[in-house]
Each structure stands twice: as structure tokens, then as C-alpha cells.
Amino acid sequence: MNSARKIAADLPYLRRYARSLTGDQIRGDAYVRATLQALLDGDLELEERDTPKVALYMAFHQMWDRTGATLEQTPRSTLASDQTLQRLSPPDRKAFLLTAMEGFTLDEAAEILAMSPLEVARDIASAHADIDAALKTRVLIIEDEPIIALDIEGLVRELGHDVIAVARTRSEATAAAAEEAPGLILADIQLADDSSGIDAVKDILGHESIPVIFITAFPERLLSGDRPEPTYLITKPFKPETVKAVIGQALFFHG
């Protein structure tokens, strides 16, 4: 496979990375085009690497450094995930995106950024801390089983979020949300008085845009195709790491 075909295979991923890095598709594409033009003109060369994708991203960052490009701290995109990323410091944003989104190893990211693995690891840790702080929110738990509710509450608090209430019924849930608006809802669908967690969520949401994670032993009731299906669904019994990961995902993309 020649160099052009190698570049073509990884180009969509580089464009995605550049967009997330700059917060703007037009600006991101401009830097990608500048990199490709420099490669065509011979001003840049793809270095020999075991992974062609690493070489392409190295060339991109060499062009980035040559042009003196800077990353704006003011969010340009209206997407919640992009705004969260753009609040990260430039070094943290690069390290986080290369590893979390592009899937590079720590050593590969260090090679791309011309840094040591230790420096990249430090920036990644800083990015995670900033993201966690930015995503901190108030959580309403709708769950009628006391032990399960305690487990979920513990996981939520471990992530640094505040639990505004643990509701066992539809009426308790709507009352709690009316008293203090949640930023995230974790809900079972079968509640203590035979009321529905689905109906409770509908009551609360109204015209609001709040991320909801359903945690249920009856996922088939939500995946019937008869109604819009939830984006975030966890089946009981659940693994703690699954709940934590889905909470992070829901807040990152909807926070």
C-alpha cells in the first residue's frame, strides 16, 4: 500500500480529531488540508512507523507547531461534549483526545506530541479531573429496592455528584424534582406502588432536556419498538463500573 492510500484510510479519523481539537469543522479541516499540502510539496515527510496512523498524526502536529496554531479557550461548538473538551487546557485536550477518542496508546500519543509518556500521562490525568469537575451535577434516583438504591447512591457519590433524593414511587419522584431540578435521572421502571418509572420520567422532563439512565431488570419493556427507546439503558444485575461509565457518557454528551 502506497503513502497516498495509507493517508486516505486514516484521513476521516484525522478530520474528526482536528474538529474536536479546534471545536470547529472548518478550522479543523483547514489544518488537515495544510498538512496534506505540506506532505505533497515535500515540506513534511511521513516518518517510518509501525502504525501509519501514528505517522500521519505526527505530521499533523508538526504542521500545527510550525504555524503557531493556538487552541481557543472559548467554546465555538454548541454540542455539550465539544464545549466540555474546549474548556480543557490545550496540552490536556490533545492528550485526552489522542488516547480517549483516537485510541492511541500512551507511548504512541507521546510520540505524536513529541513528549515523554510521563508528561502525556500527567496531562491525561489533569484532563480527567477537569472533566469530572465540569460534569458534577445533581442526581435524582428513582428506585424502590432499598439495597439497590443504596448501591446506586454510593456509586453516584463516589463520582462526586450530589444526590437530591431517592424516590420509591412516581409521586415521590415528581415531588423531588419539583423541589430541586436534577441534572441527571437514574430510574427503574417498576416502582413500589406499581407506578411506572417511565411515567415519572415523562412527568419530570416535560420540555426539559435532562439525561436519563434507566436501570431495570426488564429491559424488554423499553426495547419493544412501540415508543422511542432510551439512549442509556443498564440491565440488572449491574456492574458498578458499568453504571459509572454510563453516567460519565450521559453527562459528557448531554451535560
Secondary structure, 3 states (H helix, E strand, C coil): CCHHHHHHHHHHHHHHHHHHHHCCHHHHHHHHHHHHHHHHHCCCCCCCCCCHHHHHHHHHHHHHHHCCCCCCCCCCCCCHHHHHHHCCCHHHHHHHHHHHHCCCCHHHHHHHHCCCHHHHHHHHHHHHHHHHHHCCCEEEEECCCHHHHHHHHHHHHHCCCEEEEEECCHHHHHHHHHHCCCCEEEECCECCCCCEHHHHHHHHHCCCCCCEEEEECCHHHCCCCCCCCCCEEEECCCCHHHHHHHHHHHHHHHC
